[in-house]
């Protein structure tokens, strides 16, 4: 929790600067030294602690040395305090992007977007994070997968994924079996091959950036299809989804997903 005697605590929401003045007395010398203190929220959970309960765009500073950036905060779902890192809604934004674009991020946080690997790294480095993935198909079936540990390394380490502690209803497609395990895999894009497949680039084949193995049992950055499709399984994919075994034959239809959200929150968060 924040110190009770700070006398000039400020935070920013959608560009509007607000202040929170503590009624607690403090020595003049201490007050003078604290009047310009700014508590910069590191992620959406900090805004929730400051009693901000509205969904929307907020500015966060997970590491002051790397500046401030905007994120979309879900303050209502499952206790609130969630920072969105990815969202798929309608296919208006292509996820067939380069290494540089996945590094910086793309799209609009209010709609379809990827927050950016550098930013996801900073957020998961600042605090131990939980990842929640929500999926909905075009039949209205909704499921979720939650992981108690989620960390993305820096660019030098090729944004290696560390993920564990599954619970939920969607199944653990990120570690489906000994053949497909996305944990500890590097990030791959169509123009940067870091995957485990020896004969080609999974990112190029599946037209997306992801933590591919050789190649995948999950890919939430695949192409957005508005209905079930045939051919190369290059769409949004979650390998433990309902009736997925029927897709073993190339002539069968592939599952399509209507909405996907990836969002993170500190592991020790208490709403």
ZAKE-51711 format. One record per atom (N, C-alpha, C): x, y negated, z negated; residue in one letter. Coordinates in steps of 0.2 Angstrom, whole numbers, plus 5000, padded with zeros to 4 digits. Layout:
% residues N
XYZA
...
//
This chain:
% residues 271
500450065000X
500050005000X
500449945000X
500249885002X
500549825002X
500649794996X
501249754995X
501349724988X
500749674987X
500549674980X
500049624979X
500149554978X
500849534977X
500949464976X
501249434982X
501249454988X
501449424993X
500949364995X
501249304996X
500749244996X
500649215003X
500949245008X
500849225015X
500849275020X
500549335018X
500549395022X
500049375028X
500349385034X
499949375040X
499949435045X
499449445049X
499449495054X
499049475059X
499149505065X
498849485071X
498449535074X
497849505077X
497349555080X
497049515086X
497249545092X
497049525098X
497249445099X
497849435097X
498049365098X
497849315092X
497349335088X
497149285083X
497549295077X
497849245074X
498249255068X
497849245062X
497849285057X
497449285051X
497949285045X
497749265040X
498149265034X
497749295028X
498149325023X
497849355018X
498149335011X
497849295008X
498149255002X
498049294996X
498549314992X
498449354986X
498249304980X
497749314976X
497649274970X
498149284964X
498549334965X
498949354959X
499549294958X
499649274952X
500149224951X
500849254952X
501349214954X
502049244954X
502449184952X
503149194950X
503549144949X
503649094955X
503749034954X
503848984959X
504449004964X
504949024961X
505549044965X
505349104969X
505049154967X
504849214971X
504349194976X
503849154974X
503349124979X
503649094985X
504149044983X
504449014989X
504849054993X
505149114991X
505449154995X
505049204999X
504449204997X
503949255001X
503449215005X
503449155005X
502849115009X
502949125016X
503549145019X
503549155026X
503549235028X
503449275023X
503549345024X
502949365029X
503049405034X
502549425039X
502649505039X
502049535037X
502049605037X
501849625044X
502249655048X
502049675055X
501849745055X
501149755056X
500949825057X
501249865061X
501449925059X
501849975064X
501450015068X
500850025066X
500350065071X
499650045068X
499150075071X
498450055070X
498250075063X
498550125059X
498350135053X
498550085048X
499050035049X
499149985045X
498649935045X
498349925051X
497749875052X
497149905048X
497049965048X
496549995044X
496649985037X
497249985034X
497349975027X
497249895025X
497249855031X
497149785030X
496349775031X
495949825031X
495249815031X
495049795038X
495449805043X
495149795050X
494849865052X
494149855054X
493749925055X
493449925062X
493749875067X
493449875073X
493849905078X
493649945083X
493949975089X
494249915093X
494849925096X
495049865101X
495749865101X
496049815105X
496749805106X
497049765100X
497549795098X
497949765092X
498749765094X
499149715091X
499849715092X
500149755086X
500649795088X
501049835083X
501749825084X
502149835079X
502849825079X
503149885075X
503249945078X
503550005075X
504249995073X
504649955077X
505349935076X
505449865078X
505549825073X
505649755075X
506149735080X
506649785080X
507249775085X
507049785092X
506449815093X
506149825100X
505549785102X
505449735098X
504849695100X
504149725098X
503649685100X
502949705099X
502549715105X
502049765104X
501749775110X
500949795108X
500549795114X
499849805112X
499649875113X
499249895108X
498949965109X
498149965108X
497850015110X
497150025108X
497050065102X
496650035097X
496550065090X
495850095090X
495850155088X
495150185086X
495050185079X
494650135076X
494650125069X
493950165066X
493650205070X
493050225068X
493050305068X
493350335073X
493350415073X
493750445068X
493450495064X
493850535060X
494250505055X
493950445052X
494350415047X
494650345050X
494750345056X
495050285059X
495750285059X
496050225061X
496850215060X
497150255066X
496850275071X
497150305077X
497450265082X
498050275084X
498350235090X
498350285096X
498050255101X
497950295107X
498550295111X
498850355114X
499450355118X
499250375125X
498650405126X
498450425133X
497650425133X
497350405139X
496650415140X
496550425147X
496050475148X
495850495155X
495050485155X
494750445159X
494050435159X
493650445166X
494050425171X
493650425178X
494050425184X
494750435183X
495150445189X
495350385192X
495250325190X
495450255193X
496150245193X
496550275188X
497250265187X
497650335189X
498050325194X
498450385196X
499050395191X
499150465189X
499650485184X
500250515188X
500250515195X
500750535199X
501250475199X
501650475194X
502150415193X
502850435192X
503250385193X
503950395192X
504250395185X
504850415184X
505150415177X
505150345174X
505250295178X
505250225176X
504550205174X
504050225177X
503350205176X
503150245169X
503350305169X
503150345162X
503550315156X
504150295158X
504550255152X
504150195150X
503950155155X
503650085153X
502950095151X
502550145154X
501850145153X
501550115159X
500850135159X
500450105165X
499750115163X
499350075167X
498650075166X
498450025161X
497750025159X
497449985154X
497250015148X
497549995142X
497350035136X
496550035134X
496249995138X
495449995137X
495150045141X
495550075146X
495250125151X
495750185151X
495950195157X
496450245158X
497150225158X
497550255154X
498250235153X
498750285150X
499350275151X
499950305147X
500350255144X
500350255137X
500650205133X
501350195135X
501750245137X
502450235139X
502850275134X
503350315137X
503750355133X
504250325128X
504450265130X
504850225125X
504450205119X
503850185120X
503350165115X
503150225110X
503050275114X
502850335110X
503350355105X
503950355108X
504550365104X
504650325098X
504550255099X
504650215093X
504050225088X
503450235090X
502950255085X
503050315081X
503250365085X
503350435081X
504050435077X
504450385079X
505050385075X
504950345068X
504550295069X
504350245063X
504050285057X
503650335059X
503250375054X
503150445056X
503050495052X
502850555053X
502150555056X
502050575062X
501350575065X
501050635066X
500350635066X
499950685068X
499650665075X
499550715079X
499250705086X
498550745086X
498050705089X
497450735090X
497250725097X
497050785100X
496950785107X
496150805108X
495750765112X
495050775113X
494950785120X
494550835121X
494450855128X
493650865129X
493450845135X
492750855137X
492650875144X
492350935146X
492250955153X
491650925155X
491450935162X
490850915165X
490250945163X
490350995159X
489751035157X
489551005150X
489850955147X
489750925141X
490050965135X
490451005136X
490851045131X
491351005128X
491350995122X
491950955119X
492350995114X
492950985114X
493351025109X
493950975107X
494350995102X
494950955100X
495451005098X
496050975098X
496651015096X
497050955092X
497250975086X
497650935081X
498250965079X
498850925079X
499450955078X
499750905072X
499950945067X
500250905061X
500950875061X
501250895067X
501950865068X
501950845075X
502150785077X
502150765084X
502750705084X
503250725088X
503850675089X
504050685096X
504250625099X
504550615105X
505250585104X
505750615107X
506450585106X
506550525111X
507150495111X
507250445115X
507450465122X
507550415126X
507650425133X
508350465134X
508850455130X
509450485131X
509350565130X
508850585125X
508750655124X
508150675129X
507950635134X
507450645139X
506750655136X
506650615131X
505950615128X
505750685126X
506250725123X
506050795121X
505450795116X
505050845117X
504450845113X
504550895107X
504350875101X
504350915095X
503550915093X
503250975093X
502550985091X
502451045087X
502051045082X
501851105078X
501251095074X
501051145070X
500551135066X
499851135069X
499651175073X
499051175077X
498451185072X
497851155073X
497251175071X
496751145076X
496151165076X
495651145080X
495151195084X
494851175089X
494351215092X
494551225100X
495051185102X
495251195109X
495751245111X
496051275106X
496551325107X
497251285107X
497751325106X
498451295106X
498751305113X
498551265117X
498851275124X
499551255125X
499751215120X
500451185120X
500951245118X
500751295115X
501151355113X
500751415114X
500551425120X
500051485121X
500351555120X
500951565122X
501251625121X
502051615122X
502351675122X
503051675123X
503351645130X
502851655134X
503051635141X
502951555142X
502451525139X
502251455140X
502251425133X
502751385132X
502851345125X
503151275127X
502751225126X
502951155128X
503351125122X
503351155116X
503751125111X
504551125113X
504851075111X
505551065112X
505751065120X
505251045124X
505451035131X
505550965133X
505950945138X
506050885140X
505450855144X
505450795145X
504950765150X
505150765157X
504750785161X
504950785168X
504450745172X
504650715177X
504250675182X
504350705189X
503950685194X
504150705201X
504750685203X
505050635201X
505750615203X
506350625198X
506150665193X
506650675187X
506550745185X
506950795187X
506750865185X
507150885179X
506750895173X
507050915167X
506750985164X
506351015168X
505951075166X
506351135166X
506051195164X
506351255164X
506351295170X
505951275175X
505851315181X
506451305185X
506851365187X
507451355191X
507351345198X
506751355201X
506751355208X
506351285211X
506251235206X
505951175209X
505751135203X
505451075205X
505251025200X
504451035198X
504351055192X
503551065190X
503250995191X
503550935190X
503250875190X
503050855197X
503450875202X
503350865209X
502750905211X
502750975209X
502251015211X
501651005209X
501550975202X
500950965199X
500750885199X
501150845203X
501050775204X
500950735197X
501350745192X
501250715186X
501850715182X
501850675176X
502450685171X
502150715165X
502550765163X
502350805157X
502950835154X
502850865148X
503350905145X
503350985148X
503550985154X
503451055157X
503951105154X
503651165154X
504051225153X
504351255160X
504051315161X
504251335168X
503551375171X
503051345172X
502951275172X
502451245166X
501851285165X
501451255160X
500851295158X
500651285152X
500051315149X
499551255147X
499851195148X
499451125147X
499751075151X
499351025154X
499550965157X
498950915157X
499050875152X
498450825152X
498550765156X
499150765160X
499250705165X
499150725172X
498850785173X
498650805180X
498150765184X
498050775190X
497650745194X
496950745191X
496550685191X
495850685189X
495350705195X
495050765193X
494550785198X
493850775195X
493350755199X
492750745197X
492250805196X
492550855199X
492150925198X
492650975199X
492451045198X
492851095198X
493151105205X
493751125206X
494151125212X
494451185214X
494751195220X
495151255222X
495851235224X
496251285224X
496951275227X
497451265221X
497951225222X
498451215217X
498151185211X
498351215205X
498051195199X
498451135196X
498351075200X
498651015199X
498250965195X
497650985193X
497250945189X
497350945182X
497050905178X
497050905170X
496950975168X
497451005164X
497351075162X
497551085155X
497051135152X
497151155145X
497051235145X
497551265145X
497551335147X
497151385142X
496951355136X
496551395131X
495851375132X
495651345137X
494951315137X
494451375139X
493851365138X
493351425139X
493351455146X
493351515146X
493251555153X
493851545157X
494451525155X
495051505159X
495351565162X
495151625159X
495451685162X
495151695169X
494551675171X
494251685177X
494651645183X
495051605181X
495451565186X
496051595188X
496151655186X
496851695188X
496851705195X
496251705199X
496351715206X
496351645210X
496751635214X
496851575218X
496251555221X
495751595223X
495151585227X
494651555222X
494751565216X
494151545211X
494251465210X
493751435207X
493751365206X
494151355199X
494451295199X
494851275193X
494351225189X
494551235182X
494151185177X
494351115178X
493851075178X
494050995178X
493750965171X
494150915169X
493950885163X
493650815164X
493150795161X
492850725161X
493250675158X
493450685151X
493750645147X
494350675143X
494850645142X
495450665138X
495650605134X
495850615128X
496150565124X
496750595119X
497250565119X
497850585115X
497950525110X
497850535103X
497950485099X
498350505093X
498750465089X
499150485084X
499050435078X
499150465072X
499050435066X
499550465061X
499850425056X
500350445051X
500050505047X
500450555046X
500350615042X
500050605035X
500250555032X
500050535025X
499550485025X
499150475030X
498650425031X
498050445026X
497750405022X
497150415018X
496650355019X
496150375023X
495650325025X
495350295018X
//
